[in-house]
Amino acid sequence: MLVLSRHRDESIMIGDDVVVTIVDIRGDKVRLGIEAPQSIPVHRQEVYDAIQRENRRATQTGTGATKDVQPPKG
């Protein structure tokens, strides 16, 4: 893990097209501004984890989930 120190209004670059800027610092909270192309999803960690859990759940079907599905005749 790379650990950086930044002041308000200072930024870091991730690759060539992601900019993370320190917008505000209040007590033990830091507000970040993130500029990234629309093709790069940006989520808080807890939201990302929930999306991953839901994706895993959606891909794990029980053995009975498709037992009544008949293959197409052809």
N, C-alpha and C positions, 0 to 999 in steps of 0.2 A: 504494500500500500504506500502510495506517495502521500506525504503529509506536507502541506504548504501553509505558510502564514500570509494572509492578505488583509488589507485594510478596506474600509468602505470605498466603493467605487473602483476598486482594483479588480482585475479579471485574470482568469487563466484560460488557456486554449486547450482543447482536447481535439487532437487531429487538426485538420485544416478548416473545419467548418462548425465546430461547437465552441461557444464562448460561455463561460460561467462567470458571472459578475456578482460581487458582494454588494447587495443593495442596501442592507441595513443590519445593524447589530444592536440588539436590545437585551441586556443581561446575558443569559445563557443561550439566547436564540439568535440565529443568523438567517437573514433572508437572502435567498439566492435568485438571481435572474439568469435564465438559461436560454440562449439563442442557439437553435439547431434547425437543420432542414426538416421539413415535414415528414420526410421519409425515415427519420430517426425518432422512435417513440421515446418520450421522457416521462417517467412515472416516479412517484415517491416509492421507496422500498416496499412499504406495506401494501400498496396498490399492485405493484409488480408481483409480489408473492401471491396475492389473491388471484391475479390473472393466471399465473402459472399453475396454481392449485386447480382452478376451474378448467384449464386446458387439459391437465392430466386426468381429471375426473371425466371430462367429455370423451377422452380417447380410450378410457378403460370401460369397456362394456362387459356386462356379465355374460356367461355362456348361454343363458336363455334369451338374451336380447334379440338374437337373430334366428332362433330355431324355427319360426314359422315362415320365414322368408324363403320363397321358392326361386330357384335360378330361372332366368328367362328361357323360354323355349325357342330353339332356333336352329 
